[in-house]
């Protein structure tokens, strides 16, 4: 399972407002992010971001009993990870200018 699928699973739990399932999904995601070995630098960055988002949500749930001020930002980042994983990374290329 890749970062896009994991982000989508967290979002699905969040949208269902199923707190137990959300907490379980966050735990599964954090364990998977630390255990996964990926060959793509982009996917590793996405997993690192996903791990940070999941950790922030867990912290809010444990320390505040609910989602804090960061909830909207976390939700938008999860949506981005869930949808952008379906597309290959866009890379900028160095352009060279030649004079005639």
N, CA, C and O atoms as a GROMACS GRO file, in nm:
protein
  400
    1UNK      N    1   0.085  -0.118   0.000
    1UNK     CA    2   0.000   0.000   0.000
    1UNK      C    3   0.089   0.124   0.000
    1UNK      O    4   0.186   0.130   0.076
    2UNK      N    5   0.058   0.222  -0.083
    2UNK     CA    6   0.142   0.341  -0.093
    2UNK      C    7   0.084   0.457  -0.013
    2UNK      O    8  -0.020   0.444   0.052
    3UNK      N    9   0.153   0.570  -0.018
    3UNK     CA   10   0.113   0.687   0.062
    3UNK      C   11  -0.026   0.738   0.023
    3UNK      O   12  -0.102   0.780   0.110
    4UNK      N   13  -0.059   0.734  -0.104
    4UNK     CA   14  -0.190   0.782  -0.148
    4UNK      C   15  -0.302   0.697  -0.090
    4UNK      O   16  -0.403   0.750  -0.043
    5UNK      N   17  -0.285   0.567  -0.092
    5UNK     CA   18  -0.388   0.478  -0.036
    5UNK      C   19  -0.400   0.495   0.115
    5UNK      O   20  -0.511   0.497   0.168
    6UNK      N   21  -0.288   0.507   0.182
    6UNK     CA   22  -0.291   0.527   0.328
    6UNK      C   23  -0.359   0.658   0.365
    6UNK      O   24  -0.439   0.663   0.458
    7UNK      N   25  -0.327   0.764   0.292
    7UNK     CA   26  -0.391   0.893   0.316
    7UNK      C   27  -0.542   0.883   0.291
    7UNK      O   28  -0.621   0.939   0.367
    8UNK      N   29  -0.580   0.812   0.186
    8UNK     CA   30  -0.722   0.792   0.155
    8UNK      C   31  -0.794   0.716   0.264
    8UNK      O   32  -0.910   0.745   0.295
    9UNK      N   33  -0.728   0.618   0.323
    9UNK     CA   34  -0.788   0.540   0.431
    9UNK      C   35  -0.810   0.626   0.556
    9UNK      O   36  -0.913   0.614   0.623
   10UNK      N   37  -0.713   0.712   0.586
   10UNK     CA   38  -0.730   0.802   0.701
   10UNK      C   39  -0.846   0.898   0.675
   10UNK      O   40  -0.929   0.921   0.763
   11UNK      N   41  -0.853   0.953   0.554
   11UNK     CA   42  -0.962   1.044   0.519
   11UNK      C   43  -1.098   0.976   0.529
   11UNK      O   44  -1.194   1.036   0.577
   12UNK      N   45  -1.106   0.852   0.485
   12UNK     CA   46  -1.233   0.780   0.490
   12UNK      C   47  -1.280   0.764   0.635
   12UNK      O   48  -1.398   0.782   0.664
   13UNK      N   49  -1.188   0.730   0.724
   13UNK     CA   50  -1.223   0.718   0.867
   13UNK      C   51  -1.266   0.853   0.923
   13UNK      O   52  -1.362   0.863   0.999
   14UNK      N   53  -1.195   0.956   0.885
   14UNK     CA   54  -1.223   1.091   0.932
   14UNK      C   55  -1.362   1.134   0.887
   14UNK      O   56  -1.440   1.188   0.965
   15UNK      N   57  -1.393   1.110   0.760
   15UNK     CA   58  -1.522   1.151   0.703
   15UNK      C   59  -1.638   1.073   0.765
   15UNK      O   60  -1.749   1.126   0.778
   16UNK      N   61  -1.613   0.949   0.802
   16UNK     CA   62  -1.718   0.869   0.868
   16UNK      C   63  -1.736   0.910   1.014
   16UNK      O   64  -1.832   0.869   1.080
   17UNK      N   65  -1.645   0.991   1.063
   17UNK     CA   66  -1.644   1.036   1.203
   17UNK      C   67  -1.638   0.917   1.297
   17UNK      O   68  -1.701   0.915   1.403
   18UNK      N   69  -1.561   0.818   1.256
   18UNK     CA   70  -1.541   0.697   1.336
   18UNK      C   71  -1.408   0.710   1.408
   18UNK      O   72  -1.303   0.676   1.354
   19UNK      N   73  -1.413   0.760   1.531
   19UNK     CA   74  -1.292   0.790   1.607
   19UNK      C   75  -1.207   0.666   1.632
   19UNK      O   76  -1.084   0.673   1.621
   20UNK      N   77  -1.269   0.554   1.664
   20UNK     CA   78  -1.192   0.431   1.689
   20UNK      C   79  -1.119   0.386   1.563
   20UNK      O   80  -1.002   0.350   1.567
   21UNK      N   81  -1.190   0.389   1.451
   21UNK     CA   82  -1.129   0.348   1.325
   21UNK      C   83  -1.020   0.447   1.284
   21UNK      O   84  -0.917   0.407   1.230
   22UNK      N   85  -1.042   0.577   1.308
   22UNK     CA   86  -0.941   0.678   1.277
   22UNK      C   87  -0.815   0.653   1.357
   22UNK      O   88  -0.705   0.657   1.302
   23UNK      N   89  -0.829   0.627   1.485
   23UNK     CA   90  -0.711   0.601   1.568
   23UNK      C   91  -0.638   0.474   1.523
   23UNK      O   92  -0.515   0.471   1.520
   24UNK      N   93  -0.714   0.370   1.488
   24UNK     CA   94  -0.652   0.247   1.437
   24UNK      C   95  -0.578   0.273   1.306
   24UNK      O   96  -0.466   0.224   1.286
   25UNK      N   97  -0.640   0.350   1.218
   25UNK     CA   98  -0.578   0.380   1.088
   25UNK      C   99  -0.452   0.464   1.106
   25UNK      O  100  -0.353   0.444   1.035
   26UNK      N  101  -0.455   0.557   1.199
   26UNK     CA  102  -0.335   0.638   1.226
   26UNK      C  103  -0.222   0.550   1.278
   26UNK      O  104  -0.107   0.566   1.237
   27UNK      N  105  -0.254   0.456   1.368
   27UNK     CA  106  -0.152   0.364   1.420
   27UNK      C  107  -0.094   0.277   1.308
   27UNK      O  108   0.028   0.261   1.298
   28UNK      N  109  -0.182   0.222   1.224
   28UNK     CA  110  -0.136   0.137   1.113
   28UNK      C  111  -0.046   0.217   1.018
   28UNK      O  112   0.057   0.169   0.973
   29UNK      N  113  -0.087   0.338   0.990
   29UNK     CA  114  -0.011   0.422   0.898
   29UNK      C  115   0.126   0.456   0.954
   29UNK      O  116   0.226   0.447   0.883
   30UNK      N  117   0.133   0.493   1.081
   30UNK     CA  118   0.262   0.529   1.141
   30UNK      C  119   0.356   0.409   1.145
   30UNK      O  120   0.476   0.424   1.120
   31UNK      N  121   0.303   0.291   1.177
   31UNK     CA  122   0.388   0.170   1.176
   31UNK      C  123   0.437   0.141   1.035
   31UNK      O  124   0.554   0.109   1.015
   32UNK      N  125   0.348   0.152   0.938
   32UNK     CA  126   0.385   0.124   0.798
   32UNK      C  127   0.487   0.224   0.747
   32UNK      O  128   0.580   0.187   0.676
   33UNK      N  129   0.471   0.350   0.782
   33UNK     CA  130   0.564   0.454   0.734
   33UNK      C  131   0.705   0.428   0.785
   33UNK      O  132   0.802   0.452   0.714
   34UNK      N  133   0.717   0.380   0.907
   34UNK     CA  134   0.850   0.355   0.961
   34UNK      C  135   0.909   0.224   0.910
   34UNK      O  136   1.031   0.206   0.912
   35UNK      N  137   0.825   0.132   0.865
   35UNK     CA  138   0.873   0.001   0.822
   35UNK      C  139   0.892  -0.010   0.670
   35UNK      O  140   0.965  -0.098   0.623
   36UNK      N  141   0.829   0.077   0.595
   36UNK     CA  142   0.833   0.066   0.449
   36UNK      C  143   0.968   0.108   0.392
   36UNK      O  144   1.030   0.204   0.438
   37UNK      N  145   1.011   0.035   0.294
   37UNK     CA  146   1.129   0.071   0.217
   37UNK      C  147   1.082   0.098   0.075
   37UNK      O  148   1.020   0.013   0.012
   38UNK      N  149   1.112   0.216   0.027
   38UNK     CA  150   1.067   0.253  -0.107
   38UNK      C  151   1.188   0.289  -0.192
   38UNK      O  152   1.292   0.328  -0.141
   39UNK      N  153   1.173   0.275  -0.321
   39UNK     CA  154   1.284   0.303  -0.411
   39UNK      C  155   1.278   0.445  -0.466
   39UNK      O  156   1.376   0.493  -0.523
   40UNK      N  157   1.166   0.512  -0.449
   40UNK     CA  158   1.148   0.645  -0.503
   40UNK      C  159   1.168   0.751  -0.395
   40UNK      O  160   1.110   0.742  -0.286
   41UNK      N  161   1.248   0.851  -0.425
   41UNK     CA  162   1.270   0.961  -0.332
   41UNK      C  163   1.139   1.036  -0.307
   41UNK      O  164   1.111   1.075  -0.194
   42UNK      N  165   1.059   1.055  -0.411
   42UNK     CA  166   0.932   1.125  -0.398
   42UNK      C  167   0.838   1.050  -0.304
   42UNK      O  168   0.772   1.112  -0.220
   43UNK      N  169   0.831   0.920  -0.318
   43UNK     CA  170   0.742   0.841  -0.231
   43UNK      C  171   0.793   0.844  -0.087
   43UNK      O  172   0.712   0.846   0.005
   44UNK      N  173   0.923   0.844  -0.067
   44UNK     CA  174   0.977   0.853   0.069
   44UNK      C  175   0.938   0.987   0.132
   44UNK      O  176   0.902   0.991   0.250
   45UNK      N  177   0.946   1.095   0.055
   45UNK     CA  178   0.905   1.226   0.106
   45UNK      C  179   0.757   1.226   0.142
   45UNK      O  180   0.718   1.282   0.245
   46UNK      N  181   0.676   1.163   0.058
   46UNK     CA  182   0.532   1.156   0.084
   46UNK      C  183   0.504   1.076   0.212
   46UNK      O  184   0.419   1.114   0.292
   47UNK      N  185   0.576   0.966   0.230
   47UNK     CA  186   0.559   0.886   0.352
   47UNK      C  187   0.603   0.963   0.476
   47UNK      O  188   0.539   0.953   0.582
   48UNK      N  189   0.711   1.039   0.464
   48UNK     CA  190   0.756   1.121   0.577
   48UNK      C  191   0.650   1.225   0.614
   48UNK      O  192   0.621   1.246   0.732
   49UNK      N  193   0.594   1.290   0.513
   49UNK     CA  194   0.488   1.387   0.538
   49UNK      C  195   0.366   1.320   0.600
   49UNK      O  196   0.308   1.372   0.695
   50UNK      N  197   0.328   1.207   0.546
   50UNK     CA  198   0.212   1.134   0.598
   50UNK      C  199   0.234   1.093   0.743
   50UNK      O  200   0.142   1.103   0.825
   51UNK      N  201   0.354   1.049   0.776
   51UNK     CA  202   0.386   1.012   0.914
   51UNK      C  203   0.372   1.133   1.006
   51UNK      O  204   0.319   1.121   1.117
   52UNK      N  205   0.418   1.249   0.962
   52UNK     CA  206   0.406   1.371   1.041
   52UNK      C  207   0.261   1.413   1.061
   52UNK      O  208   0.222   1.455   1.170
   53UNK      N  209   0.182   1.402   0.957
   53UNK     CA  210   0.040   1.436   0.966
   53UNK      C  211  -0.030   1.342   1.063
   53UNK      O  212  -0.105   1.387   1.150
   54UNK      N  213  -0.006   1.213   1.048
   54UNK     CA  214  -0.068   1.114   1.136
   54UNK      C  215  -0.027   1.138   1.282
   54UNK      O  216  -0.110   1.127   1.372
   55UNK      N  217   0.099   1.171   1.303
   55UNK     CA  218   0.147   1.200   1.438
   55UNK      C  219   0.080   1.322   1.498
   55UNK      O  220   0.046   1.322   1.616
   56UNK      N  221   0.060   1.427   1.417
   56UNK     CA  222  -0.006   1.548   1.464
   56UNK      C  223  -0.151   1.520   1.502
   56UNK      O  224  -0.198   1.567   1.606
   57UNK      N  225  -0.220   1.443   1.420
   57UNK     CA  226  -0.360   1.409   1.450
   57UNK      C  227  -0.367   1.326   1.578
   57UNK      O  228  -0.453   1.350   1.663
   58UNK      N  229  -0.277   1.228   1.591
   58UNK     CA  230  -0.274   1.148   1.714
   58UNK      C  231  -0.250   1.234   1.837
   58UNK      O  232  -0.316   1.217   1.939
   59UNK      N  233  -0.157   1.326   1.826
   59UNK     CA  234  -0.127   1.414   1.940
   59UNK      C  235  -0.249   1.498   1.978
   59UNK      O  236  -0.281   1.513   2.096
   60UNK      N  237  -0.317   1.552   1.877
   60UNK     CA  238  -0.438   1.630   1.904
   60UNK      C  239  -0.545   1.546   1.972
   60UNK      O  240  -0.609   1.591   2.067
   61UNK      N  241  -0.563   1.424   1.924
   61UNK     CA  242  -0.666   1.338   1.982
   61UNK      C  243  -0.633   1.300   2.126
   61UNK      O  244  -0.722   1.298   2.212
   62UNK      N  245  -0.507   1.272   2.154
   62UNK     CA  246  -0.466   1.228   2.288
   62UNK      C  247  -0.461   1.344   2.388
   62UNK      O  248  -0.507   1.330   2.502
   63UNK      N  249  -0.405   1.456   2.345
   63UNK     CA  250  -0.382   1.566   2.439
   63UNK      C  251  -0.499   1.663   2.450
   63UNK      O  252  -0.517   1.727   2.553
   64UNK      N  253  -0.578   1.672   2.346
   64UNK     CA  254  -0.688   1.768   2.346
   64UNK      C  255  -0.825   1.702   2.346
   64UNK      O  256  -0.927   1.768   2.362
   65UNK      N  257  -0.826   1.572   2.330
   65UNK     CA  258  -0.953   1.501   2.324
   65UNK      C  259  -1.028   1.523   2.194
   65UNK      O  260  -1.144   1.482   2.182
   66UNK      N  261  -0.966   1.587   2.100
   66UNK     CA  262  -1.028   1.613   1.970
   66UNK      C  263  -0.925   1.679   1.881
   66UNK      O  264  -0.810   1.698   1.919
   67UNK      N  265  -0.968   1.714   1.763
   67UNK     CA  266  -0.875   1.776   1.668
   67UNK      C  267  -0.863   1.924   1.697
   67UNK      O  268  -0.963   1.994   1.716
   68UNK      N  269  -0.740   1.972   1.701
   68UNK     CA  270  -0.713   2.111   1.734
   68UNK      C  271  -0.716   2.201   1.612
   68UNK      O  272  -0.781   2.171   1.511
   69UNK      N  273  -0.645   2.312   1.624
   69UNK     CA  274  -0.640   2.413   1.518
   69UNK      C  275  -0.577   2.361   1.390
   69UNK      O  276  -0.598   2.419   1.283
   70UNK      N  277  -0.500   2.256   1.399
   70UNK     CA  278  -0.430   2.204   1.281
   70UNK      C  279  -0.517   2.110   1.197
   70UNK      O  280  -0.473   2.063   1.092
   71UNK      N  281  -0.639   2.083   1.241
   71UNK     CA  282  -0.724   1.985   1.174
   71UNK      C  283  -0.746   2.018   1.026
   71UNK      O  284  -0.736   1.930   0.941
   72UNK      N  285  -0.777   2.143   0.996
   72UNK     CA  286  -0.806   2.180   0.857
   72UNK      C  287  -0.682   2.161   0.770
   72UNK      O  288  -0.692   2.113   0.657
   73UNK      N  289  -0.567   2.201   0.822
   73UNK     CA  290  -0.443   2.185   0.746
   73UNK      C  291  -0.413   2.037   0.722
   73UNK      O  292  -0.378   1.998   0.611
   74UNK      N  293  -0.428   1.956   0.826
   74UNK     CA  294  -0.404   1.811   0.813
   74UNK      C  295  -0.499   1.751   0.710
   74UNK      O  296  -0.458   1.671   0.626
   75UNK      N  297  -0.626   1.791   0.715
   75UNK     CA  298  -0.725   1.739   0.622
   75UNK      C  299  -0.687   1.774   0.478
   75UNK      O  300  -0.694   1.688   0.390
   76UNK      N  301  -0.646   1.899   0.453
   76UNK     CA  302  -0.608   1.939   0.317
   76UNK      C  303  -0.484   1.866   0.269
   76UNK      O  304  -0.476   1.826   0.153
   77UNK      N  305  -0.386   1.848   0.359
   77UNK     CA  306  -0.265   1.775   0.320
   77UNK      C  307  -0.297   1.628   0.288
   77UNK      O  308  -0.242   1.572   0.193
   78UNK      N  309  -0.385   1.568   0.367
   78UNK     CA  310  -0.425   1.429   0.339
   78UNK      C  311  -0.496   1.419   0.205
   78UNK      O  312  -0.472   1.326   0.129
   79UNK      N  313  -0.584   1.514   0.176
   79UNK     CA  314  -0.652   1.515   0.046
   79UNK      C  315  -0.551   1.526  -0.067
   79UNK      O  316  -0.562   1.456  -0.168
   80UNK      N  317  -0.452   1.612  -0.050
   80UNK     CA  318  -0.348   1.628  -0.152
   80UNK      C  319  -0.270   1.498  -0.172
   80UNK      O  320  -0.249   1.455  -0.285
   81UNK      N  321  -0.229   1.436  -0.062
   81UNK     CA  322  -0.154   1.310  -0.072
   81UNK      C  323  -0.239   1.201  -0.136
   81UNK      O  324  -0.189   1.122  -0.217
   82UNK      N  325  -0.366   1.196  -0.101
   82UNK     CA  326  -0.455   1.091  -0.154
   82UNK      C  327  -0.478   1.107  -0.304
   82UNK      O  328  -0.487   1.007  -0.376
   83UNK      N  329  -0.487   1.230  -0.351
   83UNK     CA  330  -0.518   1.250  -0.493
   83UNK      C  331  -0.394   1.264  -0.581
   83UNK      O  332  -0.396   1.221  -0.696
   84UNK      N  333  -0.288   1.322  -0.528
   84UNK     CA  334  -0.170   1.345  -0.612
   84UNK      C  335  -0.086   1.220  -0.632
   84UNK      O  336  -0.001   1.218  -0.721
   85UNK      N  337  -0.106   1.119  -0.552
   85UNK     CA  338  -0.029   0.996  -0.568
   85UNK      C  339  -0.062   0.920  -0.694
   85UNK      O  340   0.012   0.830  -0.735
   86UNK      N  341  -0.174   0.955  -0.756
   86UNK     CA  342  -0.216   0.886  -0.877
   86UNK      C  343  -0.141   0.936  -1.000
   86UNK      O  344  -0.152   0.876  -1.108
   87UNK      N  345  -0.067   1.044  -0.984
   87UNK     CA  346   0.003   1.104  -1.097
   87UNK      C  347   0.152   1.097  -1.074
   87UNK      O  348   0.199   1.104  -0.960
   88UNK      N  349   0.226   1.084  -1.181
   88UNK     CA  350   0.372   1.081  -1.166
   88UNK      C  351   0.422   1.221  -1.131
   88UNK      O  352   0.360   1.322  -1.164
   89UNK      N  353   0.533   1.223  -1.066
   89UNK     CA  354   0.590   1.351  -1.022
   89UNK      C  355   0.629   1.435  -1.142
   89UNK      O  356   0.677   1.384  -1.244
   90UNK      N  357   0.608   1.564  -1.129
   90UNK     CA  358   0.647   1.657  -1.233
   90UNK      C  359   0.782   1.712  -1.191
   90UNK      O  360   0.798   1.766  -1.082
   91UNK      N  361   0.876   1.699  -1.276
   91UNK     CA  362   1.011   1.744  -1.244
   91UNK      C  363   1.047   1.862  -1.332
   91UNK      O  364   1.017   1.865  -1.452
   92UNK      N  365   1.111   1.957  -1.272
   92UNK     CA  366   1.158   2.070  -1.352
   92UNK      C  367   1.289   2.030  -1.417
   92UNK      O  368   1.368   1.955  -1.360
   93UNK      N  369   1.310   2.079  -1.533
   93UNK     CA  370   1.433   2.049  -1.605
   93UNK      C  371   1.515   2.177  -1.618
   93UNK      O  372   1.460   2.286  -1.632
   94UNK      N  373   1.641   2.161  -1.613
   94UNK     CA  374   1.729   2.275  -1.632
   94UNK      C  375   1.732   2.309  -1.780
   94UNK      O  376   1.760   2.225  -1.866
   95UNK      N  377   1.702   2.434  -1.807
   95UNK     CA  378   1.703   2.479  -1.946
   95UNK      C  379   1.836   2.547  -1.973
   95UNK      O  380   1.886   2.622  -1.889
   96UNK      N  381   1.890   2.523  -2.088
   96UNK     CA  382   2.013   2.591  -2.125
   96UNK      C  383   1.980   2.687  -2.239
   96UNK      O  384   1.899   2.657  -2.327
   97UNK      N  385   2.045   2.799  -2.234
   97UNK     CA  386   2.025   2.900  -2.338
   97UNK      C  387   2.152   2.907  -2.420
   97UNK      O  388   2.261   2.923  -2.366
   98UNK      N  389   2.136   2.897  -2.548
   98UNK     CA  390   2.255   2.910  -2.634
   98UNK      C  391   2.243   3.036  -2.714
   98UNK      O  392   2.134   3.075  -2.757
   99UNK      N  393   2.354   3.100  -2.734
   99UNK     CA  394   2.356   3.222  -2.815
   99UNK      C  395   2.403   3.188  -2.955
   99UNK      O  396   2.496   3.110  -2.974
  100UNK      N  397   2.338   3.245  -3.048
  100UNK     CA  398   2.375   3.221  -3.189
  100UNK      C  399   2.467   3.323  -3.240
  100UNK      O  400   2.508   3.318  -3.356
   0.00000   0.00000   0.00000
